Amino acid sequence: MNEDYYIGIDVGGSKILALVANGNGVILSSATRKTPSQDKAESLIEAMAMTAREAASLADIEMVGISAVGVAAAGAVDPDNGTIVFSPHLPSMDTTPVGAMLSSELQRKTFMGNDANLAALGEQHFGAGQDVSNFIFITISTGIGGGIVLDGNLCTGNSGFAGEIGHMTVDANGPYGVSTTPGAWESLCSGSALVRIAKESIAKGSVTSLTETDETGIRNEITA
């Protein structure tokens, strides 16, 4: 009997990661590339497809042998329609039918959801969340997100966005950053927030190796 293989794609504001796994959750290969500029949704879809194909090639599996593709995206996601409703880190993808477009590109059935929610489900089935009924998974990367499991079930709330804990105000006088709320957690200690803080400190005259040049004479780039 042939074994089932799946591709998982994690797309965020900084990078795209694709991996191939079997039905037992064993990772067979992975590929990554930098998230392209956010001018066109089509460019991001193409980059996701290229990364998925690269991961499949590294696993020596043809795309026709992939049973399904799962996409984990940063931001508010409508999994029923395969659409990113709103993502401050992927602005070109807002209201874009990512699931349908990627499915057409790869010719594979495609599912998608919020990255932190899917990470929480992954921990529940394969990681630290096994045999645990209630827990919160927190992801800190370019932004901050959360996946909430209550009584063994993923809690997404009435609107589907219950885990967007990065947009909670923790300092009413704090900066907005990419969040739509003042002093949001994400605006204070995410990867993008650390970049902003570093640049602000450098602008004020702080001495740091971040402003030094490398061996080729190119000044270090500060990114999240």
C-alpha positions as CSV (number, residue, x, y, z in Angstrom):
1,M,0.0,0.0,0.0
2,N,1.3,3.4,-0.9
3,E,2.2,5.8,1.9
4,D,0.4,9.2,2.1
5,Y,2.6,12.3,2.0
6,Y,1.7,15.9,2.8
7,I,3.2,19.3,2.3
8,G,2.9,21.9,5.0
9,I,3.7,25.6,4.2
10,D,4.3,28.3,6.8
11,V,4.1,31.8,5.3
12,G,5.0,34.8,7.3
13,G,6.3,38.3,6.9
14,S,9.9,37.3,6.8
15,K,10.1,33.8,5.3
16,I,8.3,30.9,3.6
17,L,9.0,27.4,4.9
18,A,7.7,24.3,3.3
19,L,8.1,20.7,4.4
20,V,7.1,17.2,3.4
21,A,5.8,14.8,6.0
22,N,4.2,11.4,6.0
23,G,0.9,10.5,7.7
24,N,2.7,9.9,11.0
25,G,4.0,13.4,11.1
26,V,7.6,12.4,10.3
27,I,9.3,15.2,8.4
28,L,11.1,14.0,5.3
29,S,12.4,17.3,3.9
30,S,12.1,21.1,4.1
31,A,12.9,24.1,2.0
32,T,12.8,27.8,2.8
33,R,13.0,31.2,1.0
34,K,12.6,34.8,1.9
35,T,9.1,36.2,1.6
36,P,9.0,38.3,-1.5
37,S,8.0,42.0,-1.6
38,Q,4.3,42.5,-0.9
39,D,3.4,44.3,-4.1
40,K,1.4,41.5,-5.7
41,A,-0.4,38.5,-4.2
42,E,0.5,36.4,-7.3
43,S,4.2,36.8,-6.4
44,L,3.7,35.4,-3.0
45,I,1.6,32.5,-4.3
46,E,4.3,31.7,-6.8
47,A,7.0,31.8,-4.1
48,M,4.9,29.4,-1.9
49,A,4.5,27.0,-4.8
50,M,8.2,27.1,-5.7
51,T,9.1,26.4,-2.1
52,A,6.6,23.5,-1.9
53,R,8.0,21.9,-5.1
54,E,11.5,22.3,-3.8
55,A,10.6,20.5,-0.6
56,A,8.9,17.7,-2.6
57,S,12.0,17.3,-4.8
58,L,14.3,17.1,-1.8
59,A,12.1,14.2,-0.5
60,D,12.3,12.6,-4.0
61,I,8.5,12.7,-4.2
62,E,6.6,14.0,-7.3
63,M,3.7,16.5,-6.6
64,V,1.3,13.9,-7.9
65,G,2.3,11.8,-4.9
66,I,1.3,14.5,-2.4
67,S,-2.1,13.8,-0.9
68,A,-2.8,17.4,0.3
69,V,-1.2,20.7,1.1
70,G,-1.7,22.7,4.3
71,V,-0.9,26.4,4.6
72,A,-0.3,28.1,7.9
73,A,-0.5,31.9,7.5
74,A,0.1,34.8,9.9
75,G,-3.0,36.9,10.5
76,A,-6.7,36.4,10.6
77,V,-7.6,33.5,8.3
78,D,-11.0,32.2,7.1
79,P,-10.2,28.4,6.8
80,D,-13.6,27.6,5.3
81,N,-12.9,29.9,2.3
82,G,-9.2,29.6,2.3
83,T,-8.8,33.3,2.6
84,I,-6.5,35.6,4.6
85,V,-9.0,38.2,5.9
86,F,-6.4,40.5,7.4
87,S,-2.7,40.2,8.0
88,P,-0.5,43.3,8.8
89,H,2.6,41.3,7.8
90,L,1.1,40.0,4.5
91,P,-0.9,43.1,3.3
92,S,-1.0,42.0,-0.3
93,M,-2.8,38.9,0.7
94,D,-5.8,40.5,2.4
95,T,-9.1,39.0,1.0
96,T,-7.1,36.9,-1.4
97,P,-8.3,33.4,-2.1
98,V,-5.0,31.9,-1.2
99,G,-6.2,28.3,-0.9
100,A,-7.9,28.2,-4.3
101,M,-5.0,30.0,-6.0
102,L,-2.3,27.7,-4.5
103,S,-4.5,24.6,-5.2
104,S,-4.7,25.6,-8.9
105,E,-0.9,26.3,-9.0
106,L,0.1,22.9,-7.4
107,Q,-2.9,20.9,-8.6
108,R,-3.3,19.5,-5.1
109,K,-6.1,19.9,-2.6
110,T,-5.2,22.7,-0.3
111,F,-6.3,23.7,3.2
112,M,-5.3,26.7,5.3
113,G,-5.5,28.2,8.7
114,N,-3.9,30.7,11.1
115,D,-0.3,29.7,11.8
116,A,-0.6,29.8,15.6
117,N,-3.8,27.8,15.6
118,L,-2.3,25.1,13.4
119,A,0.9,25.0,15.5
120,A,-1.3,24.4,18.6
121,L,-3.0,21.5,16.8
122,G,0.4,20.2,15.9
123,E,1.5,20.3,19.5
124,Q,-1.7,18.6,20.5
125,H,-1.2,15.7,18.2
126,F,2.5,15.3,18.0
127,G,4.2,17.5,20.7
128,A,4.0,19.0,24.2
129,G,0.2,19.2,24.0
130,Q,-0.5,15.5,23.9
131,D,-2.7,14.3,26.8
132,V,-3.3,18.0,27.8
133,S,-6.8,19.3,27.7
134,N,-6.2,23.0,28.1
135,F,-3.2,25.0,26.9
136,I,-2.1,28.1,24.9
137,F,0.5,28.0,22.2
138,I,2.3,31.3,21.7
139,T,4.3,32.1,18.6
140,I,6.8,34.9,18.6
141,S,8.3,35.8,15.2
142,T,7.8,38.8,12.9
143,G,4.6,39.2,14.9
144,I,3.0,37.5,17.9
145,G,0.1,35.1,17.8
146,G,-1.6,32.4,19.8
147,G,-3.5,29.2,19.5
148,I,-5.9,28.3,22.3
149,V,-7.0,24.7,23.1
150,L,-9.9,24.3,25.7
151,D,-11.3,20.9,26.7
152,G,-9.3,19.4,23.9
153,N,-10.8,21.6,21.2
154,L,-9.3,24.5,19.3
155,C,-10.9,27.7,20.5
156,T,-11.3,30.2,17.7
157,G,-14.1,32.4,19.1
158,N,-17.2,33.7,17.4
159,S,-15.4,35.5,14.6
160,G,-12.6,32.9,14.3
161,F,-9.9,35.3,15.6
162,A,-9.8,34.4,19.3
163,G,-6.0,33.6,19.3
164,E,-4.9,37.0,18.1
165,I,-3.3,37.8,21.4
166,G,-0.4,39.8,19.9
167,H,-2.9,42.7,19.3
168,M,-3.9,43.0,23.0
169,T,-2.9,46.4,24.5
170,V,-0.3,45.9,27.2
171,D,0.7,49.6,27.3
172,A,-2.0,52.1,26.6
173,N,0.7,54.7,25.9
174,G,2.8,52.4,23.7
175,P,3.4,52.6,19.9
176,Y,1.1,51.2,17.3
177,G,3.7,49.4,15.2
178,V,1.8,47.3,12.6
179,S,-1.0,46.6,15.0
180,T,-4.3,48.6,14.9
181,T,-4.3,48.9,18.7
182,P,-2.0,51.2,20.8
183,G,0.8,49.5,22.8
184,A,0.0,46.1,21.5
185,W,2.1,43.1,22.7
186,E,3.3,42.6,19.2
187,S,4.3,46.2,18.8
188,L,6.5,45.9,21.9
189,C,8.4,42.6,21.8
190,S,8.0,40.8,18.5
191,G,10.8,40.4,15.9
192,S,9.6,43.5,14.0
193,A,9.4,45.4,17.3
194,L,13.0,44.6,18.2
195,V,14.1,45.9,14.8
196,R,12.2,49.1,15.4
197,I,13.7,49.5,18.9
198,A,17.2,48.9,17.6
199,K,16.9,51.4,14.8
200,E,15.4,54.0,17.2
201,S,18.3,53.5,19.6
202,I,20.9,53.7,16.8
203,A,19.3,57.0,15.6
204,K,19.7,58.3,19.1
205,G,23.4,57.6,19.0
206,S,23.7,54.2,20.7
207,V,27.0,52.4,20.0
208,T,26.4,48.9,18.7
209,S,28.0,46.3,16.5
210,L,24.7,46.3,14.4
211,T,26.0,49.4,12.6
212,E,29.4,47.8,11.7
213,T,30.3,46.6,8.3
214,D,31.1,43.0,7.5
215,E,34.3,41.7,5.9
216,T,33.1,42.8,2.4
217,G,32.5,46.3,3.6
218,I,28.7,46.0,3.5
219,R,26.8,47.5,6.4
220,N,24.8,45.0,8.4
221,E,21.1,45.0,7.6
222,I,18.7,45.0,10.5
223,T,15.7,42.8,9.8
224,A,13.3,40.6,11.7
